[in-house]
Amino acid sequence: MAEIATRRLGMVAQDIAQAANVLQNGGLVAFPTETVYGLGADARDDRAVARIYEAKGRPSFNPLIVHVPTIEAAKALVHWTKAAQKLADAFWPGPLTLVLPIRADAGISKLVTAGLDTLAIRLPDAPLARDLLTAFGGPVAAPSANTSGQISPTRAQHVLDDLTGRIEAVLDGGACSVGLESTILGLAGDLTLLRPGGVTRDDLSKALGRPVLLRDENATISAPGQIKSHYAPRAQVRLNAENWNTNEARLGFGDIECDLNLSTKRDLTEAAANLFEFLHRLDAMNRPTIAVSPIPDTGLGIAINDRLNRAAADR
């Protein structure tokens, strides 16, 4: 793959217009959402979508999320349901992806869905992302803007350090506020949590007035973020560390001496926002292991532990 000159763009209208033009011409643009930076391409363009997989080294069986600027744009792509409307009213724009049956006339590249008859779709909350989607005027496929399986990017510099030479542009909108990828909920059949994220399972059940099922971890991949080894730094990851070993990079939680602390106040929202940024920093210390304090497996902690377990999985 020939090296590409990667441009760093800002937040003004001229930068957004340049980024939209890149997308319209089949290029790749990384842009900030409230969750992580996404690597965007025109979801209707087979060649552009194929370039996402190439740039990331992403397996072709792993589907992509499509980002849209409005609920009406989502309805044009999928078969909308009453449950989808309830969830959109409660959580959109925001860190929730819905998986619904795709319309036959959606015009979405089959590479986006990885051959499935469903589409993962989201309306992001970050203003810069919505401005870009509106300026582009079409659906944008956008997984996280990083090499597949590695730590997700929450700052423009993370993207530039990883993907410079493989993509056309990065829109720099500062740090992502949520810091974890979106929750993914399957609505094509049983209501099933396909990936935990910023909207908790309890939040979803409350909005729907009925329980949300958990995905069988041994089931076939049906949404992004389900590969066992994912979000991994170069260092090995040791979880639930009650004490530290020699020459470890130490990621703490709560009142503990460490190299970086996700939240001294044990605030899970703060911890989620810091997780990937701190993993990037600790990995740069070039120690063989990153040890991580125990994280409560409740609320947003479920999503944090999901990412940490995949980061620590055998590679």
RODO-2510 file (C-alpha; in nm, 4 decimals, decimal comma):
residues 315
     n   res          X          Y          Z
     1     m     0,0000     0,0000     0,0000
     2     a     0,1498     0,3343    -0,1102
     3     e     0,2023     0,5858     0,1682
     4     i    -0,0531     0,8677     0,1865
     5     a     0,0047     1,2235     0,3088
     6     t    -0,2105     1,2413     0,6234
     7     r    -0,3460     1,5879     0,7085
     8     r    -0,4344     1,7054     1,0584
     9     l    -0,7471     1,9211     1,0367
    10     g    -0,9153     2,1376     1,2995
    11     m    -1,2719     2,2180     1,4023
    12     v    -1,3582     2,5181     1,1806
    13     a    -1,6036     2,5013     0,8915
    14     q    -1,3275     2,4960     0,6292
    15     d    -1,1669     2,1903     0,7931
    16     i    -1,5000     2,0090     0,8141
    17     a    -1,5654     2,0840     0,4460
    18     q    -1,2217     1,9457     0,3542
    19     a    -1,2897     1,6275     0,5525
    20     a    -1,6308     1,5833     0,3870
    21     n    -1,4662     1,6260     0,0485
    22     v    -1,2169     1,3500     0,1317
    23     l    -1,5075     1,1169     0,2152
    24     q    -1,6924     1,2113    -0,1029
    25     n    -1,3842     1,1146    -0,3030
    26     g    -1,3450     0,7717    -0,1455
    27     g    -1,0880     0,8705     0,1175
    28     l    -1,0544     0,7903     0,4872
    29     v    -1,1046     1,0478     0,7638
    30     a    -1,0568     0,9876     1,1357
    31     f    -1,2918     1,1972     1,3474
    32     p    -1,3815     1,2274     1,7165
    33     t    -1,7054     1,0973     1,8578
    34     e    -1,7927     1,1129     2,2273
    35     t    -1,6724     0,7502     2,2579
    36     v    -1,3452     0,7151     2,0612
    37     y    -1,2036     0,8434     1,7317
    38     g    -1,3647     0,6646     1,4381
    39     l    -1,2077     0,5865     1,0999
    40     g    -1,4692     0,7016     0,8516
    41     a    -1,5445     0,6118     0,4905
    42     d    -1,8500     0,6377     0,2656
    43     a    -2,0541     0,3332     0,3740
    44     r    -2,1958     0,2982     0,0207
    45     d    -1,8563     0,2775    -0,1511
    46     d    -1,7122    -0,0764    -0,1640
    47     r    -1,3601     0,0440    -0,2392
    48     a    -1,3616     0,3046     0,0377
    49     v    -1,4907     0,0513     0,2921
    50     a    -1,2298    -0,2014     0,1786
    51     r    -0,9658     0,0633     0,2532
    52     i    -1,0850     0,0759     0,6178
    53     y    -1,0148    -0,2950     0,6526
    54     e    -0,6786    -0,2522     0,4796
    55     a    -0,5678     0,0480     0,6863
    56     k    -0,6621    -0,1198     1,0147
    57     g    -0,5634    -0,4752     0,9238
    58     r    -0,9150    -0,5652     1,0342
    59     p    -1,0632    -0,9123     0,9705
    60     s    -1,3310    -0,8950     0,6991
    61     f    -1,5743    -1,1014     0,9100
    62     n    -1,5930    -0,8198     1,1680
    63     p    -1,8823    -0,5842     1,0750
    64     l    -1,8693    -0,2045     1,0985
    65     i    -2,0926     0,0563     1,2615
    66     v    -2,2563     0,3140     1,0349
    67     h    -2,2869     0,6680     1,1702
    68     v    -2,5727     0,8996     1,0687
    69     p    -2,6634     1,2597     1,1610
    70     t    -3,0382     1,2098     1,2240
    71     i    -3,2949     0,9464     1,3210
    72     e    -3,4585     0,9952     0,9810
    73     a    -3,1308     0,8965     0,8135
    74     a    -3,1228     0,5801     1,0247
    75     k    -3,4791     0,4888     0,9276
    76     a    -3,3815     0,5044     0,5605
    77     l    -3,1261     0,2278     0,6148
    78     v    -3,2930    -0,0199     0,8536
    79     h    -3,6351    -0,1579     0,9386
    80     w    -3,7275     0,0630     1,2335
    81     t    -3,9200    -0,0748     1,5336
    82     k    -4,1089     0,0617     1,8342
    83     a    -3,8228    -0,0542     2,0572
    84     a    -3,5732     0,1301     1,8382
    85     q    -3,7790     0,4471     1,8664
    86     k    -3,7939     0,4212     2,2467
    87     l    -3,4182     0,3795     2,2639
    88     a    -3,3495     0,6594     2,0162
    89     d    -3,5755     0,8917     2,2160
    90     a    -3,3891     0,8017     2,5367
    91     f    -3,0256     0,7782     2,4226
    92     w    -2,9699     0,9374     2,0799
    93     p    -2,7587     1,1248     2,0083
    94     g    -2,5266     0,9245     2,2307
    95     p    -2,3063     0,6173     2,2853
    96     l    -2,5612     0,3543     2,1795
    97     t    -2,5514     0,1456     1,8604
    98     l    -2,8641    -0,0392     1,7453
    99     v    -2,8485    -0,3509     1,5288
   100     l    -3,1573    -0,3846     1,3080
   101     p    -3,2528    -0,5645     0,9837
   102     i    -3,1086    -0,3746     0,6905
   103     r    -3,3382    -0,2463     0,4151
   104     a    -3,2970    -0,4071     0,0746
   105     d    -3,2642    -0,0605    -0,0817
   106     a    -3,0249     0,0811     0,1822
   107     g    -2,7368     0,0952    -0,0664
   108     i    -2,4841     0,0008     0,2024
   109     s    -2,1726    -0,1900     0,0952
   110     k    -2,1906    -0,5580     0,1880
   111     l    -1,8410    -0,5200     0,3324
   112     v    -1,9939    -0,3046     0,6083
   113     t    -2,2285    -0,5797     0,7266
   114     a    -1,9754    -0,8635     0,6738
   115     g    -2,2473    -1,0569     0,4922
   116     l    -2,5066    -1,0267     0,7713
   117     d    -2,8656    -0,9198     0,7068
   118     t    -2,8455    -0,6616     0,9855
   119     l    -2,6845    -0,3196     1,0152
   120     a    -2,5242    -0,1618     1,3232
   121     i    -2,6170     0,2069     1,3284
   122     r    -2,5526     0,5039     1,5572
   123     l    -2,6200     0,8760     1,5916
   124     p    -2,3154     1,0181     1,7751
   125     d    -2,3395     1,2997     2,0283
   126     a    -2,0115     1,4797     1,9530
   127     p    -2,0911     1,8039     1,7654
   128     l    -1,7865     1,7748     1,5362
   129     a    -1,8905     1,4244     1,4294
   130     r    -2,2440     1,5405     1,3532
   131     d    -2,1150     1,8442     1,1628
   132     l    -1,9012     1,6144     0,9473
   133     l    -2,1890     1,3725     0,8861
   134     t    -2,4182     1,6588     0,7875
   135     a    -2,1570     1,8138     0,5559
   136     f    -2,0898     1,4766     0,3933
   137     g    -2,4606     1,4055     0,3467
   138     g    -2,4489     1,0263     0,3649
   139     p    -2,3874     0,7266     0,5938
   140     v    -2,0316     0,6888     0,7228
   141     a    -1,8883     0,3510     0,8237
   142     a    -1,6471     0,4079     1,1113
   143     p    -1,4782     0,1558     1,3398
   144     s    -1,2207     0,2839     1,5884
   145     a    -0,9304     0,4622     1,4175
   146     n    -0,6477     0,2279     1,5167
   147     t    -0,4713    -0,0861     1,4021
   148     s    -0,7101    -0,3761     1,4597
   149     g    -0,6883    -0,5333     1,8045
   150     q    -0,4848    -0,2542     1,9622
   151     i    -0,5759     0,0230     2,2073
   152     s    -0,8580     0,2455     2,0836
   153     p    -0,7749     0,6145     2,0219
   154     t    -0,9276     0,8903     2,2332
   155     r    -0,7081     1,1745     2,1002
   156     a    -0,6056     1,2796     1,7499
   157     q    -0,2395     1,2138     1,8315
   158     h    -0,3190     0,8469     1,9041
   159     v    -0,4533     0,8201     1,5479
   160     l    -0,1583     1,0031     1,3936
   161     d     0,0930     0,7878     1,5808
   162     d    -0,0747     0,4733     1,4476
   163     l    -0,2268     0,5442     1,1049
   164     t    -0,0199     0,8252     0,9490
   165     g     0,0543     0,7283     0,5890
   166     r    -0,2524     0,5033     0,5640
   167     i    -0,5370     0,7589     0,5785
   168     e    -0,6001     1,1017     0,4256
   169     a    -0,6998     1,3119     0,7265
   170     v    -0,7676     1,3384     1,0981
   171     l    -1,0165     1,5899     1,2368
   172     d    -0,8739     1,6990     1,5718
   173     g    -1,1538     1,7660     1,8185
   174     g    -0,9587     1,7085     2,1385
   175     a    -1,0163     1,4284     2,3875
   176     c    -1,3251     1,2053     2,3689
   177     s    -1,5566     1,2597     2,6649
   178     v    -1,6844     0,9021     2,7197
   179     g    -1,3667     0,7169     2,6228
   180     l    -1,5217     0,3718     2,5670
   181     e    -1,6838     0,2437     2,2487
   182     s    -2,0619     0,2535     2,2256
   183     t    -2,2960    -0,0010     2,3766
   184     i    -2,4321    -0,2290     2,1032
   185     l    -2,7860    -0,3673     2,1357
   186     g    -2,9326    -0,6271     1,9016
   187     l    -3,2965    -0,5627     1,8063
   188     a    -3,3297    -0,8165     1,5228
   189     g    -3,5033    -1,0793     1,7373
   190     d    -3,4450    -1,0982     2,1125
   191     l    -3,3205    -0,7831     2,2818
   192     t    -2,9555    -0,8770     2,3335
   193     l    -2,6613    -0,6790     2,4663
   194     l    -2,3954    -0,7434     2,2008
   195     r    -2,1280    -0,5200     2,3551
   196     p    -2,1334    -0,3259     2,6841
   197     g    -2,0501     0,0431     2,6717
   198     g    -2,1465     0,3884     2,7917
   199     v    -2,5185     0,3036     2,8182
   200     t    -2,5574     0,0264     3,0744
   201     r    -2,7753    -0,2837     3,0494
   202     d    -2,9880    -0,1507     3,3373
   203     d    -3,0358     0,1788     3,1503
   204     l    -3,1572    -0,0121     2,8438
   205     s    -3,3935    -0,2365     3,0386
   206     k    -3,5442     0,0634     3,2166
   207     a    -3,6036     0,2513     2,8907
   208     l    -3,7636    -0,0532     2,7255
   209     g    -3,9613    -0,1720     3,0267
   210     r    -3,8298    -0,5276     2,9845
   211     p    -3,5081    -0,7161     3,0441
   212     v    -3,2176    -0,7156     2,8002
   213     l    -3,0468    -1,0505     2,7454
   214     l    -2,6720    -1,1086     2,7546
   215     r    -2,4896    -1,2407     2,4486
   216     d    -2,3445    -1,5903     2,4550
   217     e    -1,9667    -1,5295     2,4331
   218     n    -1,9331    -1,8443     2,2191
   219     a    -2,1855    -1,7230     1,9608
   220     t    -2,0879    -1,6211     1,6073
   221     i    -1,9620    -1,2618     1,5762
   222     s    -2,2619    -1,0371     1,5108
   223     a    -2,1269    -0,6907     1,5973
   224     p    -1,7965    -0,5057     1,6424
   225     g    -1,5902    -0,5530     1,9594
   226     q    -1,6658    -0,9240     2,0066
   227     i    -1,3260    -1,0700     1,9132
   228     k    -1,1705    -1,2210     2,2257
   229     s    -0,8340    -1,0420     2,1959
   230     h    -0,8968    -0,6728     2,1404
   231     y    -0,7933    -0,3264     2,2687
   232     a    -0,4484    -0,4734     2,3457
   233     p    -0,1312    -0,2775     2,4258
   234     r     0,2116    -0,4161     2,3336
   235     a     0,2698    -0,5040     2,6999
   236     q     0,0970    -0,7971     2,8650
   237     v    -0,1948    -0,6992     3,0905
   238     r    -0,2383    -0,8349     3,4453
   239     l    -0,5848    -0,7767     3,5890
   240     n    -0,7217    -0,7480     3,9434
   241     a    -0,3780    -0,6641     4,0834
   242     e    -0,3995    -0,6259     4,4622
   243     n    -0,0292    -0,5392     4,4783
   244     w     0,2442    -0,4497     4,2318
   245     n     0,5351    -0,6554     4,1020
   246     t     0,8777    -0,5211     4,0075
   247     n     0,9053    -0,3455     3,6697
   248     e     0,5301    -0,3284     3,6039
   249     a     0,3474    -0,0227     3,4751
   250     r     0,0792     0,0340     3,7378
   251     l    -0,2762     0,1391     3,6516
   252     g    -0,4650     0,2131     3,9689
   253     f    -0,8232     0,2740     4,0757
   254     g    -0,9052     0,4384     4,4080
   255     d    -0,6716     0,5375     4,6898
   256     i    -0,3570     0,3546     4,5807
   257     e     0,0008     0,4396     4,4855
   258     c     0,0465     0,3812     4,1102
   259     d     0,1851     0,5278     3,7881
   260     l    -0,1544     0,6467     3,6608
   261     n    -0,4886     0,6374     3,8408
   262     l    -0,8136     0,5888     3,6506
   263     s    -0,9996     0,7625     3,9327
   264     t    -0,8777     0,8323     4,2864
   265     k    -1,2450     0,8951     4,3761
   266     r    -1,3487     0,5516     4,2358
   267     d    -1,5700     0,7299     3,9834
   268     l    -1,6448     0,4822     3,7011
   269     t    -1,7368     0,7563     3,4523
   270     e    -1,3981     0,9212     3,5074
   271     a    -1,2278     0,5815     3,4853
   272     a    -1,3937     0,5021     3,1519
   273     a    -1,2911     0,8375     3,0049
   274     n    -0,9295     0,7783     3,1123
   275     l    -0,8928     0,4081     3,0267
   276     f    -0,7549     0,4065     2,6717
   277     e    -0,5526     0,7269     2,7134
   278     f    -0,3802     0,5809     3,0214
   279     l    -0,3184     0,2452     2,8515
   280     h    -0,1475     0,4354     2,5687
   281     r     0,0714     0,6246     2,8183
   282     l     0,1648     0,3168     3,0217
   283     d     0,2452     0,1183     2,7086
   284     a     0,4872     0,3941     2,6085
   285     m     0,6832     0,3196     2,9280
   286     n     0,8014    -0,0016     2,7553
   287     r     0,7599    -0,2223     3,0602
   288     p     0,6740    -0,5907     3,0014
   289     t     0,3464    -0,5799     3,1944
   290     i     0,0676    -0,3355     3,2739
   291     a    -0,0934    -0,4302     3,6056
   292     v    -0,4460    -0,3033     3,6701
   293     s    -0,6276    -0,2592     4,0006
   294     p    -0,9636    -0,4373     4,0433
   295     i    -1,2557    -0,2476     3,8878
   296     p    -1,6086    -0,2997     4,0300
   297     d    -1,8123    -0,5094     3,7869
   298     t    -2,1244    -0,2953     3,8118
   299     g    -2,2722    -0,0188     3,5966
   300     l    -2,0104     0,1316     3,3662
   301     g    -1,7525    -0,0964     3,5302
   302     i    -1,8960    -0,3853     3,3265
   303     a    -1,7896    -0,2120     3,0039
   304     i    -1,4487    -0,1189     3,1485
   305     n    -1,3867    -0,4790     3,2541
   306     d    -1,5002    -0,6040     2,9127
   307     r    -1,2287    -0,3932     2,7472
   308     l    -0,9677    -0,4943     3,0038
   309     n    -1,0477    -0,8660     2,9738
   310     r    -1,0079    -0,8472     2,5949
   311     a    -0,6841    -0,6480     2,6349
   312     a    -0,5515    -0,9226     2,8645
   313     a    -0,6667    -1,2173     2,6479
   314     d    -0,4250    -1,4553     2,4777
   315     r    -0,3085    -1,3068     2,1455
***
